[in-house]
């Protein structure tokens, strides 16, 4: 009885490993993604009446490598802009960075797979702050290197191309700023094999 349960539990894993033959030879790819980035800006950190715009269009582009069930990529990520406006001041911030990740795939069929990934992001945020009644803008630069993780689905499309849908969570260290915050990123993209 225990052997039957063990065999039944291993069948999904074994079928996924047999489908890994789909990526039997190492491949290089170029990818382009577009989606939505959202910052975790807490309204409680600001006075009442604050207007917070914490979502924008995000872009990602880079190169990747796959061999069997493992892969990785190096990408440029632009999270777009976020803005905070209080009765006495306003700030706009643009965040971008270079990320490196390692991916592990679980094939679901010959043409689709689920993947998980983890990596690090070297990021920079440029914030322009304007005080009410002042005729100048103060610019701040903040940066860091922090971890991120993600999950996604990859679908084989036309020969030499994949469609992918991803969710990524970027967790920036708390450095005391009211503008820098963690990001959630949802993207749809294309991979082109080189």
N, C-alpha and C positions, 0 to 999 in steps of 0.2 A: 504494500500500500504506500509506504514512504517513497519507494522508488518511482511509482507512478506520479506522485505529487511532485517529486524533484524533476522528473522529465518534463512534466507539464509546465513547471515554473521556468525551466531553461529554454523551452521552445521559442518564446518571443526573442530572447537574446540570440539564440543560434540562427534564427531566420534573419535577424538584423546583421549578424556577422557575415552570413552568406551573401547578403546584398551589398556588402562593402566592396565586393569585387567590381562594382560600378566605378569606383575610384581607384582601381588597382595600380595605375601608373601615376606618378607625381605630376601635378598640374599647377601652373602659375595662372593667376587671373588678375584682372583689373576690375574694380567695382566702383559704382556710383550709386549713392543712396540719397533720397530726399524724404523728409518727414517732419515731425513736430517735436520740438524740445520744450520741456516745461521745468521751470525752477521751483524748488520747494521754498518759496519766500513766505515766511510766517507773518500774517497781518498783525499779530499781537506785538511784533517788534517795532511797530510804527504807531504814530498818534492816530486818533479817530479822524476820519475823512480822507485817509490816504488812498490814492488810486494806484493799484498795482497791476501791471501788465507783465505776467510771468510766462507767457507762451509766445513762440515764434517759429518760423520755418527753419529747419536745420538741414545742413548738407554734410555728406561724408563721401570721401573718395580715397582710394588707395590701391595697394597691390596685396595679393594674398597667395598662399601656397597650400595645397592639399596633397596628402599622401595617405591612402587608406582612410582610416577613421579620424586621423588627426590633421589639423591645419592651423593656420595662423594668418594674421594680416597686420600691415602697418597702414594707418589711415590718418588723413587730415579731417578734423571734425570742426564745423562751425555751428555753434548752438544758436546763432542769431542774437537778437537784442532783447533785453528786458528793461523795464522802466518802473520807477517808483516816483510818485509826485505827492508831496505833502503841501499843506497851505503855505509853508515857508521855504520849501526847497524842492528840487527835482533832480533825479539822477537817471542816466541811461547807461547801460552796461552791455558790452559785447564780449562774448566768451568764445574761445576757440582753442584748439590744441592738436597735438600729435599723439595718437594712441597705438599701442602694440598689444595684440591679444593672441591667445592660444585657444583653439576650438577643438571640441570633440563631437563627432557626428554619430547619430543613431539612425541608420537608414530605415525608412518606413516602407518603401517600395523601391522599385527600380528607378523611379523618377522623382522621389521626394525623400527628404530626410529632416530630422529634428536635430538641432545642435545647441550646445551650451558653450559659453566662452567666459574667459576671465582675462584681465589684463591691467595695464597701467596707462594713465593719460598724463602727459606733460601739458598743462593748460596755462592760459593767460587770460586775464579779464581786464579790459580797459573801461573805466567808469568816468563819465563826465558828469560833474555835479554843478548845479546852478542854484545859487541862493537868491531868494526873492529880493528884488530891489538892487541887485548887483549887476554890473555890466560885463562880468567876466565868468569864465568857466574854469573850474578846478578839475584837473585830470589825475586819476589815480590808476596805478598799475598794480595788479596782484597776480601771483602765479603760484604754481605748486605741481607736485607729482603725486597723483592719488590713484587708488585702485578703482576698477569698475568690473561689472559682470553683465552677462546678457544671455538671452535665449532667442531662438528663431527657427524658422522653417525655410528650407531651400527646395525649390521645385525646378526640375530640369525642363527647360523650354526648347527652343530651337537648338540644333547642334551648335556647340561652342558657346552656349549661353545658359545661365540660370537666373531665375527670379527668386528673391529672398525677402522675407519679412522678419524684422528684428525688433526686440525690446531690449534696451540697455539701461542700466542704473549706474550713474556716476556719483560717487560719494566724495565730495571735497571736504578737506579738513576745515574745522571751524577756526577761522583766524580772526574772529572778532568783527568782521564786516557785516553790515546789514544787507548787502547786495549779493555777495557770493553765497551760493547755496547749492545743495545737491540738485542733480538733473535727472529727469526721466526722458528718454529718447525713444521714439517709435518711428521706424523708417521702412520704406519699401525701396528695393534697389535691384540692380542688374549686375551680374557677374559675367565678364567676357573672358574666355580662356585664351591665353597667349600661346 
